[in-house]
Amino acid sequence: QVQLVESGGGLVQPGGSLRLSCAASGMIFSIYHMGWYRQAPGKQRELVASITSGGSTNYADSVKGRFTISRDNAKNTVYLQMSNLKPEDTGVYYCDARRSASDHFWGQGTQVTVSS
């Protein structure tokens, strides 16, 4: 049974930093492409950052230069380091593991709130 468990969310002031973690189990982590998505209230879920099984990364324009995605295959974990956070970064952040349309899993999400 595949499980993706996110952690590290919370309340942070604008300009602050957070590191999200997503621990995977029940899967061969190293062969999956991993991603972080977020969903703000009243908005659609959007891709924030992704990292392929080979380590190539991709970022939404809104987070380039502020967020860094990384993975540790030995720990079956993907990270999202978020810096210089803005109120518009607020939302529920979801971890995603994907090999194909039919081999795709989501975590339960972790709340990130950026507010003074």
C-alpha positions in Angstrom: 0.0 0.0 0.0 1.5 3.3 -1.1 1.6 6.1 1.4 2.8 9.7 1.0 2.9 11.6 4.2 3.6 15.4 4.1 4.9 17.3 7.1 6.5 20.7 7.9 3.6 23.1 7.2 2.6 25.8 9.5 2.1 29.5 10.0 5.0 31.8 9.0 5.4 35.5 8.5 6.0 37.0 5.1 9.7 36.7 4.2 10.1 33.6 6.3 11.0 30.1 5.4 9.6 26.6 5.7 10.8 23.2 4.6 8.2 20.6 3.6 8.9 16.9 3.6 7.1 14.0 2.0 7.9 10.6 3.2 7.0 7.7 0.8 6.4 4.1 1.7 5.1 1.0 -0.1 6.7 2.0 -3.4 10.1 1.9 -5.2 10.6 5.6 -4.5 13.6 6.1 -6.8 11.7 5.3 -10.0 8.9 7.8 -9.4 8.8 11.4 -10.6 7.8 13.5 -7.5 6.0 16.8 -7.3 4.6 19.4 -5.0 1.3 21.0 -5.7 -0.7 23.6 -3.8 -4.3 24.6 -3.6 -5.4 28.0 -2.3 -9.0 28.5 -1.1 -11.3 28.8 -4.1 -8.6 28.0 -6.6 -7.5 25.0 -8.6 -4.6 22.8 -7.5 -1.4 24.0 -9.2 2.0 22.5 -9.7 4.7 24.3 -7.6 7.7 22.2 -8.4 8.7 18.7 -9.7 11.7 16.5 -9.8 12.1 13.5 -12.1 13.5 10.2 -11.1 16.8 11.4 -12.7 16.9 14.6 -10.6 15.8 17.1 -13.2 13.7 19.9 -11.7 10.9 22.2 -12.8 9.3 25.2 -11.1 6.3 27.4 -11.5 7.3 30.9 -12.5 5.8 32.3 -9.3 8.3 30.4 -7.1 11.5 30.3 -9.2 14.4 31.6 -7.1 12.5 31.1 -3.9 11.7 27.4 -3.7 13.9 24.4 -4.1 12.8 20.8 -4.6 15.1 18.0 -3.8 14.9 14.3 -3.1 16.8 11.7 -1.0 16.2 8.3 -2.5 18.0 6.6 0.5 15.3 8.1 2.8 12.4 7.8 0.4 11.7 11.5 0.9 11.2 14.6 -1.2 11.6 18.0 0.1 10.4 21.5 -0.7 12.6 24.3 0.8 10.5 27.5 0.7 12.2 30.9 1.3 11.0 34.5 1.1 7.5 33.3 1.5 4.6 35.6 0.4 0.9 35.7 1.4 0.0 34.3 -2.0 2.0 31.1 -1.2 -0.7 30.2 1.3 -2.5 27.0 0.6 -2.6 23.3 1.2 0.5 21.7 -0.2 0.3 18.2 -1.6 3.0 15.7 -2.5 2.5 13.7 -5.7 4.2 10.6 -7.0 3.8 9.7 -10.6 5.0 7.2 -13.2 2.0 7.3 -15.5 -1.6 8.4 -15.5 -2.6 5.1 -13.9 0.4 4.9 -11.5 -0.1 8.1 -9.6 -0.5 8.8 -5.9 -1.3 11.9 -3.7 -0.5 12.7 -0.1 -3.1 14.1 2.3 -1.7 17.6 2.2 -0.1 20.0 4.7 -1.3 23.6 5.4 1.0 26.5 4.8 -0.2 29.9 5.9 1.9 33.0 5.3 0.5 35.9 7.3 1.7 38.7 9.6 
